[in-house]
């Protein structure tokens, strides 16, 4: 009897220990789709971040020995603007300088994505899964530096109009280089609206652009007039050459042939009746050889 009770107590004790382990020692964490998790060992010879991220699904870990950080791998978007209506509590516009030293400000839109395989490197670099802190802190600083390092190569006119896209491409390449090593890829990057310049500079640039466009338009119109004139000259030269050829072909033989051809056509149309009156009594159309007035 006592032995039976002892066995039951042992079973209950083992069950209690298991429940304790489940409730207080072992944890389950679900990594949702569009996320990856990394396991951080807190103790032991392999202490630190495991090299392979935990993929989506359920995972088991011991909070006393390990920690799991979850990161989204879908696209993140950042907007840095002067206007507080865009959601930022402060002025976050980016400022940079042109080749001439003129300060330019601009609103920026940026999208990036974490590469799942490199998320452990991201954690080692920042020791946090707070992406807002990364986005509006480290990433914004890298973007601001990239703007200033590239903008000094361009004039204010180029930054505002003629080479703006090229400039943004250079900044994007530099930004990708600055964050790519720890698994961040820039997906979209650009100005929101036009960069902000002093009004007098904008007016000067716009006036210059308009003058260039007007000059191109006038040049195209002159080319059209010139082409039409050449066409008319060619047509006139062709007509003159044709008339000259006709004149040169009018030999006595050709003229006689033409007269006989006209006479033949008139005879074909004659109905055989002589007119009631004829000058000098001559028979129309016909010339009889040897019968000439003497």
C-alpha positions in Angstrom: 0.0 0.0 0.0 2.7 2.4 1.0 4.7 1.4 -2.1 1.7 2.1 -4.3 1.2 5.5 -2.8 4.9 6.3 -3.2 4.8 5.4 -6.8 1.8 7.7 -7.4 3.6 10.6 -5.6 6.6 10.1 -7.8 4.4 10.3 -10.9 2.8 13.5 -9.6 6.2 14.9 -8.8 7.5 14.1 -12.2 4.4 15.6 -13.8 4.8 18.7 -11.6 8.4 19.1 -12.6 7.4 18.8 -16.3 4.7 21.4 -15.9 7.1 23.7 -14.1 9.6 23.3 -16.9 6.9 24.0 -19.5 5.5 27.0 -17.7 8.7 28.6 -16.3 11.7 27.2 -18.1 10.6 26.3 -21.7 9.0 28.9 -24.0 7.3 28.7 -27.3 7.6 31.5 -29.9 5.9 31.7 -33.2 7.8 33.5 -36.0 5.1 34.9 -38.3 5.4 35.0 -42.1 7.4 37.9 -43.4 9.7 37.8 -40.3 12.8 36.0 -39.2 14.0 35.3 -35.7 17.5 35.0 -34.4 18.6 33.0 -31.4 21.0 34.6 -29.0 22.8 32.2 -26.6 23.3 33.8 -23.2 25.7 31.1 -21.7 28.1 28.5 -22.8 30.9 28.2 -25.2 28.7 29.2 -28.1 27.5 32.4 -26.4 26.3 35.0 -28.8 24.2 35.1 -31.9 23.7 31.9 -33.9 24.7 32.3 -37.5 21.5 30.9 -39.0 18.2 32.8 -38.5 15.2 30.9 -37.3 12.7 30.7 -40.1 8.9 31.2 -39.9 7.0 28.8 -37.6 7.0 27.7 -34.0 10.3 27.4 -32.1 11.1 26.3 -28.6 13.7 28.0 -26.3 14.7 28.4 -22.7 14.5 32.0 -21.6 17.1 31.4 -18.9 19.6 30.3 -21.6 18.6 31.9 -24.8 16.7 34.9 -26.3 14.9 35.2 -29.6 14.6 38.5 -31.5 12.1 38.8 -34.3 12.7 41.1 -37.3 10.3 41.9 -40.2 11.7 41.2 -43.7 9.0 43.1 -45.6 9.6 46.6 -46.9 9.9 49.5 -44.4 9.2 53.1 -45.4 10.7 56.3 -44.0 9.6 59.9 -44.8 11.8 62.8 -43.7 10.1 66.1 -44.3 9.9 69.7 -43.1 6.1 69.4 -42.7 4.8 68.0 -39.5 1.6 66.9 -41.4 3.6 64.0 -42.8 3.6 62.3 -39.3 6.9 63.5 -37.9 6.8 65.5 -34.7 9.7 67.6 -35.9 11.4 69.0 -38.9 13.3 66.1 -40.5 14.2 67.6 -43.9 17.6 66.8 -45.3 20.0 69.7 -46.1 23.0 69.6 -48.4 25.3 72.0 -50.3 25.9 72.5 -54.0 29.3 73.0 -55.7 28.8 76.8 -55.2 28.2 76.3 -51.5 24.5 77.1 -51.7 22.5 75.3 -49.0 19.6 73.2 -50.4 16.9 71.4 -48.3 14.6 68.7 -49.5 11.9 66.2 -48.3 13.0 62.6 -48.7 11.1 59.3 -49.1 13.0 56.0 -48.6 12.1 52.4 -48.5 14.3 49.6 -47.3 14.2 45.9 -46.6 16.2 43.6 -44.2 17.8 40.6 -45.9 16.8 37.5 -43.9 20.2 35.8 -44.1 22.0 38.8 -42.8 19.7 39.6 -39.9 22.3 38.2 -37.3 24.8 40.8 -38.7 22.1 43.5 -38.2 21.7 42.5 -34.5 25.4 42.3 -33.9 25.7 45.9 -35.3 22.7 47.5 -33.4 21.9 45.1 -30.6 18.2 45.9 -30.9 15.1 45.0 -32.8 13.7 48.5 -32.6 13.6 49.4 -36.4 12.1 52.9 -35.8 15.2 53.8 -33.8 17.4 52.4 -36.6 15.4 54.2 -39.3 15.2 57.7 -37.9 18.6 57.5 -36.2 21.4 55.6 -37.9 19.9 55.3 -41.4 18.9 59.0 -41.5 22.4 60.0 -40.6 23.9 57.8 -43.2 21.5 59.3 -45.8 22.4 62.9 -44.8 26.1 62.1 -45.1 25.6 60.5 -48.5 23.7 63.6 -49.7 26.5 66.0 -48.6 29.3 63.8 -50.0 27.7 63.7 -53.4 26.1 67.1 -53.7 29.4 69.1 -53.7 30.1 67.6 -57.1 27.1 69.3 -58.8 26.1 72.9 -59.5 22.8 74.1 -58.0 21.2 74.1 -61.5 22.2 70.4 -62.0 20.8 69.5 -58.6 17.6 71.3 -59.3 16.9 70.1 -62.8 19.4 68.8 -65.4 21.2 66.1 -63.4 18.9 65.5 -60.5 18.2 61.9 -61.2 21.9 61.1 -61.7 22.6 62.8 -58.3 19.9 60.7 -56.5 21.3 57.5 -58.1 24.8 58.3 -56.8 23.4 59.0 -53.3 21.4 55.8 -53.4 24.5 53.8 -54.3 26.5 55.3 -51.5 23.7 54.7 -49.1 23.4 51.0 -50.1 27.2 50.7 -49.7 26.9 52.1 -46.2 24.2 49.8 -44.9 24.6 46.7 -47.1 27.1 44.9 -45.0 24.6 44.3 -42.2 21.7 43.2 -44.4 19.9 46.4 -45.4 18.8 47.0 -49.0 17.5 50.3 -50.2 14.5 49.6 -52.4 13.2 53.1 -53.2 14.8 56.5 -52.7 14.0 60.0 -53.9 12.8 63.6 -53.4 9.3 64.4 -52.3 8.6 67.3 -54.6 11.4 69.6 -55.8 14.4 70.6 -53.6 14.0 73.9 -51.9 16.1 76.9 -53.1 16.0 80.6 -52.6 13.2 82.1 -54.7 15.6 84.3 -56.8 17.7 81.2 -57.6 14.7 79.3 -58.7 13.5 82.2 -60.9 16.9 82.4 -62.5 17.1 78.7 -63.3 13.6 78.6 -64.7 14.3 81.6 -66.9 17.4 79.9 -68.3 15.5 76.7 -68.9 12.8 78.6 -70.7 15.3 80.5 -72.9 16.9 77.2 -73.9 13.5 75.7 -74.7 12.5 78.7 -76.8 15.8 78.6 -78.7 15.2 74.9 -79.5 11.7 75.7 -80.6 12.9 78.5 -82.9 15.6 76.2 -84.3 13.1 73.5 -85.1 10.9 76.0 -86.8 13.8 77.3 -88.9 14.7 73.8 -89.9 11.1 73.2 -91.0 11.1 76.4 -93.1 14.4 75.5 -94.7 13.2 72.0 -95.5 10.1 73.4 -97.2 12.2 75.9 -99.2 14.5 73.1 -100.4 11.5 71.1 -101.4 10.0 74.0 -103.5 13.4 74.7 -105.1 13.7 71.0 -106.1 10.2 71.0 -107.6 10.9 74.2 -109.5 14.2 72.9 -110.8 12.5 69.7 -111.9 9.8 71.7 -113.8 12.4 73.9 -115.5 14.4 70.8 -116.6 11.3 69.2 -118.0 10.3 72.4 -119.9 13.8 72.6 -121.3 13.8 69.0 -122.4 10.5 69.6 -124.2 11.8 72.7 -126.0 15.0 70.9 -127.1 12.9 68.0 -128.5 10.8 70.3 -130.8 12.7 69.6 -134.0 11.0 70.2 -137.5 10.5 66.5 -137.9 8.7 66.2 -134.6 6.5 69.3 -135.4 5.6 67.8 -138.8 4.7 64.5 -137.1 2.6 66.3 -134.6 0.7 68.2 -137.4 0.0 65.0 -139.2 -1.2 63.3 -136.0 -3.7 66.2 -135.4 -4.9 66.0 -139.0 -5.4 62.2 -138.7 -7.5 62.7 -135.5 -9.6 65.3 -137.3 -10.3 63.0 -140.3 -11.3 60.2 -138.0 -14.0 62.5 -136.5 -15.2 63.9 -140.0 -18.6 62.7 -141.1 -17.9 63.0 -144.8 -20.0 66.1 -145.4 -18.4 69.2 -147.0 -19.2 72.6 -145.5 -21.7 74.8 -147.5 -19.1 77.5 -147.8 -15.3 77.1 -147.9 -12.6 79.6 -148.5 -11.2 79.4 -152.0 -13.1 76.2 -152.8 -10.5 74.1 -151.0 -11.4 70.7 -149.7 -10.8 70.7 -146.0 -8.0 68.6 -144.4 -6.7 67.2 -147.8 -3.8 68.5 -149.7 -3.5 66.9 -153.2 0.1 66.7 -154.4 0.8 68.6 -157.6 -2.4 70.7 -157.4 -1.2 74.1 -156.3 -2.5 77.5 -157.3 -0.6 79.0 -160.2 
